[in-house]
Amino acid sequence: MTSTASPELDLRPSYLAAGIASLLVFVLYLVTLAPSTAMWDTSEYIAAAYVLGIPHPPGNPFFVLVGRVFALLPIGPSVAMRVNVLAALCSAVSAGMWFLITERVLTGWLPQRWQRITGGALAALIGATAFTVWSQSVVNEKVYTVSLVFFAIVSWLTVRWADDPEGSKADALLILVAYLLGLGYSNHPAGFLPGPAVAIAVLIRRPQTLLRWKLILACVGALVLGMTPFATQPIRAAHNPAINEGEPTACREGFAWDCTLSEGTWRAFKYNFDREQYGKPPLVDRQAPFVDGQVGMWWLYFKWQWMRDAYDEHAGSQLALAVVFLALGLIGGWVHWQRDRQSFAYFGPLIFTISLALIFYMNFKYGASQSPALGDSVPREVRDRDYFYLWSFSAWSVWAALGLVWVWETVSAMLGTQRTRVGRETLELPRSRSWLLTSPVLLIAAVPLFTNWDAASRSGETDTRDFAHDLLNSVEPYGILVTVGDNDTFPLWYAQEVEGIRRDVVVANTSLLNTDWYTRQLQRRPLFEYDTARGPAVYRGRQWTKPTKPLFDWTLEQIDAMPLYQELREPALFEKPGTALRSTIQPQVLERADLFVLKMIRDTPDRSVYFSRTSVGYPARLGFNDFMLTQGLARKLLTHQPTAGADTLLMPGGQGYLDLGRTDSLWTHVFEGQEALVAKGPWIDRPSIGIPYLYVDLGMMLSEALRMTDRPEHAGEVLTTTISVARATRLDAAMGIPLEQLEQLAPPAATGDTPGTAVPVRP
């Protein structure tokens, strides 16, 4: 049964009800909001917004501008929380838009406004509590919630345009839609994703619109105007902000118009804009089978939305819920097609674009958590990419709500129907009393609120910030810390740039050292003073000399000239002048990053060099294993081989040397991560499980060292804390390792009768 807009239909949107729905969603997000930063890209984006910098390509200029505003607003006790509020607000507004769209579709179907409002509320609830939407809305990990609000607003405006596509008001709506598409693109390239659906809706609803060249020119102009935030990037990059990824400018000595308005700046901007740094293969070169691998990844993440079963303990229930919400959505899509084809002309293509078309375009490898039986036999993404389908899962709520209303109507009709006029049509609909009696079926929409609460909530979580605090404080004043990935780098950027923690430490990431812009960024980095009063007590009582020279003794031109790699065909001897530090580097291909690390070690006599303990095997690859000394969460590269002593212990099992005094002081008096990890509870994201494991591994090593030096009581205290971290984060389920042996080493008070979780025990 098809209906079109009719003067007899009540098309007035329930803006008040939608606003209340958005407000309730916003309150939910505030209750579960993260007070600080989180793993992966969260710290990068919060820090970039705070310093008005440029995050990784394509730079997301609209987000940076808006994020900077939110970072300054007095709406929270910390910068991180304020930017997190931005994510919550965007998703809450999006929920209101889905409410309005759902209510609009129901206009030609249900005669009573309260029934249509109920349907809109179902869409808002389902979309807001889908796991990925919820978890991304309580901490600003990326820019996807800002993209979501553009998607939702564009969708509502297009549906409104389809109701009345003629006249100046309709033209103004299309121009506004074009502007929002451009502005959304300046937030993230996905901002264009609603564009094809808008074009299809215009083509189907009023094709002659495409022949109105003045309107088309106005839309193109609005689109370009919306993209103008990109113009801020070359200007801001030339001012060398603390985070300047991609450095889309030809200016090297500060801002100037002649170098900004140059071919070099255009090339740098275009390289950044096109994300050439990542070098993704062409779409014809599939990185995984489309159905089994890539659609299978989407299905895995779809199952997460209705019950985030992180430890595979309720696989049957999770699958059942996924089937239910998939069926509801498919029914809702069919009902949408039957009842209101003019809005379906937009929404149907949108769902296709942000699901199947997006899956094909993204061309992902197997997901990090997908098909575990395949192990490493297939290429995998470094982390789970469910956030790329946030728009799909959020918009699905409209169809899921329509499907649930159809189920509600069908069940209600079993109790009796009556002929009811809706617009120009007379329909057989359930009696009012039947709707009320069968309303408990709508509770299905509330299921994700309860099944996802623990996994999605980030209330009180400070573990990422505390990890950054602990890792930075493991490094001596003015030291260089070599890191290897996102999670041992971005949190440190946040801690240094936003909270001012240990800015004297130079963080050198090996992945980024392969780029030219990052080495220039390190060379320009100011020399910050070490704050003795705020620093750990373990570093007091000694004079720390502030370096007087930049990190490299080269010009920027010499830095840029470093080759991308150097092949060693035979063993090569490395020596640090004036010291006993020397190593034999075995034949291999040294990347640009390796060459810079070796240069930092060789040419910086006034700085200690550390390697994060996340960099497993990296010092050994450069031949430095015999010169490493563990101090807290980092390993110091000594200029001589360590020897065993009262405070320097050679640990069994190939663990190397441990600075017992320094590590014990850091663990006992400085580190904050252990308590934060216990408070956080289960660690949901398996690809980053190495972070809590660092604490467990270090705690085991420290406890063992204390026992070796006849300090059993203190060893028991350290081990008790270690076991608490292992239990809370559930390392047994995440890594499949037994806890029983470790618990046998702990004092009785540490274990009690509580079942444990797993961590490895060194022999």
N, C-alpha and C positions, 0 to 999 in steps of 0.2 A: 504494500500500500504506500503510495508516494504522495507527499504533501508538499506544497510550495507556500511561500509567504503569502499570507492573506490578510486583508484589513480586519477580518473577523478574529484573527488569532492575536492573543495578548503577547506581543513580542517585547514588552518592557523588561529589560534585564533587572534582576534582583540585586542591585549593586550593594545595598546594605547587607543582605545575607552573605554575599560573596566577601564583603569586607570583614564580616564577623568570622567567616571561615578562615580567611587569611590571618586574622588576628590570633585565632586559636592555634593555628599551625605555627605562627611565629612564637607564641608562648611555649608550645611544645619544644621548639628548637632552642629557645632560651634556657629552658629547664635542663636540656641535655647538651648545652653549648660547651665547647672546649674553652677553658680559661687561658690556654697558651697555644703553642704551635704543635705540630705533629710531624710524622715521618713523611718521606718522599718530598714532593714539591711545595709543601705547605710553607716551610721556612723560607724557601727561595722567594715565593710570591709575597709573603708578608713583608720580608725585608726589602724587596724591590719596591713595593708600594710605599714603605716608610721612607726610603732614601730617594724616592722618585727615580728609580733606576730602570734598567731594562732586563727583564727575565729572559729565559731562553727563547730562541726564535719560534714564532715571528715577533715576539716582544710584547704583545697584548697591551698596546698603549692606553686603550680606554680603561681597562681594569686598573692599570697603574695610576691613572689620574683619579678615578673614583676611589680606589683603595687608599690613596694618599689622603683624600678628604676624610674618609672614615677613620684613618689612623689618627687624625687630629681631633676628631669630635669627642667631647666628654661623655661618651656613652658606655664606658667600661674602664676598669682599673688598669688595663694593660693594652698596648698597641695590638697585640695578637688578638685579644678578645674583641676589640673594636672591628678589626677586619673580619673576624669570624661572624660578627653580627651582620656584616654586609652579605655574606653567603646566606645566612638565615633569612634575612629580609627578602632577598631575591627569590628564594624558593617559596616563601610564604605568599608573595605576590603572585607567583606562578600558579600556586594552588587555587588562588582566587580566580585566575583566568580560566583554568580547567573547569572550575565550578560554573562560570558563566556560559562556557561553551556547552557543557552537558545540559544545563538548564535550557539553553536555546534549542538544542535538538529535541528535548522533551516537550517543547511548546506545542508542536503539532500532534502530540501523542497523548499527553495527560492533561485533563481539564483543570485540575486543582493546582494552584500555585504551590501549596505546601508539598505536594508530591514532587513537583519539579525541583523545588529547593532541596528536598531530600536527596534526589538524584545528584544534584550539584555537590551537596555535602559528601556524598559517597565518593565522588571523583576526587575531591580535595583530600579526603582522608586516605584513600588508597594511594594516590600519587605522593602524598607527603611522607608516608611511612614505608614506602618501598625502600629497601635497605640502602642502595647506592644513593638515592636522593637524600635520604635522611642523614647518612653518614657524611656526605659531602656538604650538607647544609649546616652542620654544627662545627665545622672547621674548614677554613677557606684553603683547601689543598691546592686548587687550581682556579681556573676562570669559568668552570662549567656551570655553576649556578647562576652567574651573571648571564651567560649565554642562554640558560634556560628561561630566564625572565624575558629576554628578547623573543625567544621562540613563542612563549605563551602569549605575550602581548600582540605580536604579529598575527598569531592565530586568531585571537579574539577580534582584532580589527578586520581581518579578512572575512571572517564569518559575518560580522556586522555589515561589511560592504556588500556581501552576497545577498543580504536581505533587501537592499535597495541600491542597486549599482548605478543609478542614474542621478544626475544633478551635481551641483558644486560640492555638496557634503561628501558624496561618494568619491569624487576626484580628490578631495583633500585627504580622505582616508588612504587612497592608494599612494599619494605622495608621502604621507606619513609612514606607511608601510615600507616604502622604498628607503626613506631616511633611516628607519630602524634597522633594516637589513644592512645598510652600510655601516651604521654605528655598531651593530652586532659583529660585523666582520672585523672592525677595529679592536674588538674585544678578543675574538678568536675566529679563525677562518670558517668554523662551523656556523657562524652567523648567517652565511648564505644558504644554509640547508633548507630553510622554509621557502626560499625563492622559487624553486620549481613548482611547489604546491600552489603558491600564490599565482604563478603564471597559468597553471592548469585551471585553477578556479576562475580566473578572468576569461580564459579562452572558452570555457564551458558556459559560464553564466552570462557573459556579455562580450562575445568575440570582437565586436566592432570597436571596443575600447582600444585594441591594438592598432587601429588605423588612425587614431587621434594623435597626430605627431606632436602637438604642443604638450599634451598630457604626458606622452612618452618622454619628451625632452625634460619636462619638469621632474618626472620620476628619476631619470638618469642623473639630473643635477642634484636631487635630494640624496640619491645613493652615494654620489661622489662626496657630497658635503658630509655625510655620515662617516666617511672613511678618513676625514681630515686629521683625526688624532694621530695617524701614522706620521704626520709631518713633524710631530714633536720629537720623534726618535732621533733623527740626525742632530737636531739642536741639543737635546739632552745628552746624547752620547758624546758630543764634542766637549761637554763640561766634565767628562770623566767621573760619573757617579761611582760609588763603591761597588755596585753591581751593574755591569755594563756588558752583558752577554751579547755576542755577535758584533758589538761596536759598529753600528751602521753609520759610519762617518769616515771621511778621508782626513779630517782634522786630527793632528797628533799633539799639538801644543796648546790646545784650548779652542774655544769657539771663535770662528771667523767666517764672514760671509763668503769670501772667495773660495775657501776649501769646502764649505757647506754646500754651496751652489756649484758643484763640480761633478765631472764625470766619475771621479773616484768615489764620491759619496753615493752617487746613484748606484754604482756597482756594488758597494758595500751594503747599501740598503736593500737592493734587489736580492743579493745573496742571502741576507737575513730573512727577508720577506718570503722568499721561496723555500726556506728551510733546507737549503742545499747542504748544510752541515750534517744532516742526518742521512742523506744519500739513500732514500728508500728506493727499492727496485720498481720498475714499471709494473702496471697493473696486470699485464699479461704474464708476468713472472710471479706466480702465486707462491707465497711463503708457507702456505699450508693448504691442504685440500679444502675447497670452499665449503662443502657440506659438512663433512666429518670434523674438520678442523675449525673453520672460521664461524660457520653457523653454529657448530657445536659449542664454540666458546660463548657465543651470545646466549645459547640455551642454558649453559652452566650458570652464567650471571643472572639470567632470568629466574632460575630456581632460587638464587640467593635473595631475590627481592622480597620474597614472602616468608622466608625463614632462613636467616643467615646461620646455617649449621656449620660453623667453622671447623669442627672436629669430626664431621661425618658420623655423628652419633644418632641422628634422626633422619637418615637418608630417605626412608619411606615416607615420613610425614612431609619432608621438604618436597619430594617429588609429587605427592598428592596435592599439596597446596599449589605448586607450579602448574599442574594440569588444570586445577580449578580456575586459577586466574587466567591461564591461557584460554580456556574454554569460554570464560566470561567475556574476555576481550574479543574473541572471534564471534561470539554471539552478538556482542555489542556492535561490532563492525557491520555485521549483517543487518541488524536492526537499524543502524544508522543509515545504511544504504536504502533500506526499505522505507523509512519514515521521513528522511530529510536529505534528499540527494543534493540539494544545492550547497549545504555545508559539507556534505560528504565529498563533494568535488574538490574541496581543499583538504579536508582532514584525512581522507583515504590516501592520497598521494603523499601527505606529510608522513604518515606512519610508514609507508613503503620507503620513503627517502631516509628516515632516521633508523631504519632497521636493516632490511636486506640491501638497499643501495649503499648505506654507510658501511655495512659489513664488507661488501665487495671493495669499496674504495679504500678502507683502512688497511686491508690486506695484511692482517696480523699473522704472526707465527702462532703456534700453539700457546695457550695461556699458561701462566706459571703454575696454576693449580689444576689445569685441565688434563684429563686422561693420565693420571699418575702412573698407570701401568706401563705407559710408553717410556717413562723415565727420560734419560738424556738421548734417546735414539731419535728424537725429533727436535728441531730448533724451537726454542721457547722465548717468549717475552720475559724480560727481567722481572716483571711484576704483573699482577692482574690488572687488566685494562677495563674493568667494568665501568669506570667513570666515563669512558667514551660513549657509552650507551645510556647514560643518565637521562638524556632527552627522550629516548625510546621508552624507557621504563616509566618516566613521569607522564608522558602523553598517553601511554597505554591505559592510564587510570580513567580517561574519558570513556573508552570503549568498555573497560571492565565495569565501570559504573552503569553504563547503558545495559550491558548484559545482565547485571545483577537486578536492575529494575525490571527487565524482561522476565527474569525468574520470579521476581516478586509478583509481577502481574499474573504470570501463569499459575502460580500457586494460589493467589487470591481468587482467580477466576473459578477455581474448583469449589469455592464456597458460595458461588452465585454471582451472576453478572446482571447488568442493566444497560439499556441503550443510552448512550451519552453523546451529546453533540460537542465536537471539538472542531472549532473553525467551521468550515463548510461541510464537514463530514460527520456522520453519525456512526459511532463505534460501539461495539459490545465490550464494556469494561467492567471490572469487578465493582461490587458495591463498596461504599466508603468503609463500612464496618469490616469487610473482608480485607481491605488494605491494612487496617490496623491490627487485625488478628494475626495476619501472616508477616507482620513487620519484623519479627525476630530473625527471619532469614537474612535480613540486611546486616546482621552482626558479622557475617563473613568479611565485610569490609574492614572490620576492626582487628581482625586476626594479626596482620603485620605489625600493628601497634604494640602488641604484646610479644610476638615471636622475635621481633627485631630490636626491642628496647635495649637489652644488654649489649648487643653487638654494635648498635648504631650510636648509642649515647657516648659522649666524650666528657661528660660532666666531671670536673675535678682532675682531669688528666694533665699532668705536667711532665711526664716521663721524657719526652723528646727534648724539652728545654733543659731538664736536669741532666740528661745524657750529654748534651753539648757542654754544659757547665763542667761536668766531671772530666770529659775528654780534654777540654782546653786547659783545665787546671792540672792535668797530668803532665803538662809540658812546662819546662822551666821558662822563666821570663825571657822574652825576646827570641824564643825558639821558633823553629820551622817545623810544622806538622804536615807530613805527607799523608794524604788520604786517597781513597780509591773510588768512591762511589757517591751517590746522592745522599745516603743516610748518614754518612760520616763527614759530610761537607755542608749541605744546606742548613742543618740545624746549627752548625758553627757560625755560618754567616748571620743567621738570625740572632744568635747569642751575642755576637760581636757588634753588629750594626744597630740592632734594636735595643738590646738590654745593656750594651757596653761591657760585656764580660770578656776579659782577657783580649783586648784588641791588639796588644803587643805581639801576640802569636800570629805568625804568617801561616795561613792554611793553603797548602799547595796540592790541588787535586790532580792525580795523574791522568784521568780521562780528559780534563779540560786543558792540561798542559800540551796536548796535541794540537790545540788551536792557537792561532796567532794573537787573537784579541785577549786571551786570558793571560798570556805571558806579559803582554803590555800592561794589563791591569795590575798584575803583581809588581811590575817594575815601578808603576806610578803610585802604588799604595803608600800612604803617609807612614812615617815612623812614629808609632804611638808610644806614649810613655807607660811604663809598667806601674800600676797603682799598688804600691806595697801595702797600703792600709787595707785595701779590699782583697788582696791576694791571700792565698793559703798561708798559714803560720809556718808550714814546712819550708817556705822560701824566704822567711825573714832571717835576720841576723847575718846576711851576706850582701855584699854590694854587687848589684847587677848593672852592667854597663850597657847603656842604650847604643845600638848600632848607629853609625853616622852616615852610612852609605845605603843606596838602594839594594834590592836583593841581588841584582846582577850587575857586574862591572862592564856592561855593554851598553851601547846606544840602542835606541829602539830599532834602528835599521839593522844592526847586528843581530838583535833578538829575532826580528822577522826573517832573517836569512838562515836561521837554524833549519837544517834539512828535516823532512818528514820522518826519515828513518836512516839508520846506518847499519849495514850488515857486517857482522863480525864472522869472518870465515875461519878464524883460529882464536884461541884464548888470548884475552887482552888484560894487561896489568893496569889497575887503577890505583893511584896513590894520592893521598891528601898531603900537600907540602907541609913539612915541619912536624909531622905526627907519625905515629906508627900505624895509622890506618891505611891498609892496602888490601886489595882484593883481586882475585882472578875471575874475570867475567868470561863465562863459557861462550862458545860460538852460538850466536843467535841474532835475530834482527832487533836492534834497539830502536824503539820508537822515539819520536821527538820528546815525549814526556820523560823517557828514561834519560835522555841526554841532558835535559834540564835538571833533573834530580841529581845526576852526577855532578853537574856544574855547581849546583847549590851546595852540595857536600864539599866539593873541592875548594870553592872560592869564597866561602863565608866563615872565616876563622872566629868571628865574634858572635856566632849564633849556634846553639845546639840544634841538631837535626833529630827529629822523632818520626816514627812511623806509627800510624794508628794500628791498634791490634786487629782492626778489621782487614788490614792489608796482608792477609795470610800468604806467605810464600814470596812476597815481593822483595823484601831485603835479601832473601836467599838467592833469588834470581840474579841479583846484582853482586853476589858474592860476599855479603856483609853479615852472614849469620853468626860468625864467631865474634862479632863486635856489638851484638845487641844486648841490651839490658832492659828488662821489663820494669816500668815505673807506672803504676796505675793502669789506665786504659791505653797507654802508649808504650812504645819501646824506643829507648834512646840509642842512637848510634854513637858509640864511644870512639874516641880516637886511639884507643889501645884495647887489647883483648882483656875482658874482665877476668879477675881472679877471685876465687872463693875467699870469703872473709866473714866477719861477724854479721854484717848486714848485706853481704852479697852472696846469695846461695845459688849453687847449681842444682836446679830442680830435676828430679828423675823423670824418665819418660820422654826425653827430648824436648822438655819445656824451656830449656835454656836458663839463663841467669835471671834472678829476681832481686831487685833492690828492696829488701824486706822493710827497712825503716821507712823509706819514702812511700812505698805502697801501703803499708799499714796505716801510716798517718793520713794518707789520702782517703783510704777506705773508711777509716773510723771517724775522721774529723772534717772531711771536705766533701766527699761524695754525697749526693742527694738522690741519685738514681734508684738505689735499692728500695728506699721507702716509696718512691713514686711508682715503681713497677709493681710492688705489692698492692698498693692502692688501686692501680689500674685494673688488675685482674687479668683474665685470659687475654693472650695476645692473638688477635684475630688474623692479622696479615702475615701469612707464613713466609713470603719472600723476604721480609725484614726481621725474621725471628732471630737473626744473628745478633741483634742489639741486646736483648735481654740475656742471650747466651754469653755475651762478653762478660757480663757481671757474674754469671754463674761460674764460668770458666776461671775468671780471676779470683773469685771467692774461694774456689776449691784450691787453687794454687797457693793463695795466701794462707788458708787454713793449714794446708800441708806444711808450708814453711814454718808456721808458728809451732806446729807439733815437732818438727825437726829441731827447733831451737828450745825445746822443753818449755813451751808456754801453752799447755793443753787447755786451760780455762779460756784464754782469749781465742784460741783456735776453735773451741766449741761455739763461742759467740759468733765468730765470723761464719762458721759453717751453718749455724742456725739461720742467720740472715740469708745465706746463699740458698738454703733449702726453701725458705719462705719465698724468695724470688722465683725459684724453679716451680714451686707449687702454684703460685699465683698466676704465672704466665703460661702454665700448662705446657712446659717444654716436652713432656712425655708424648702428648698427643701430637704436638707440632713436629717433633723430630724423631719420634719413635725410639727413645732411649730410656733405659730403666733407672729408677731412682733408689731402688732398695739398697744397693751397696753404699750409696752416699748416706742414706739415713742410718745405716748401721754404724757409721763413723760419728754421728752426732750424739750429743748427750741426750738422755731420756726426755728432758723437758722440751727438746726441740721437735720431737716427732709425735709424742702422745699417741692417740688412737686414730689420728686423721690420716686417711689414705694419701699417699704421696703422688707426685708426678715426677717426670723423668729428667735427669741430666746425666751426662757421661761421667764416669769415674776413671781417672788416670791410673795406670798401673803403678 
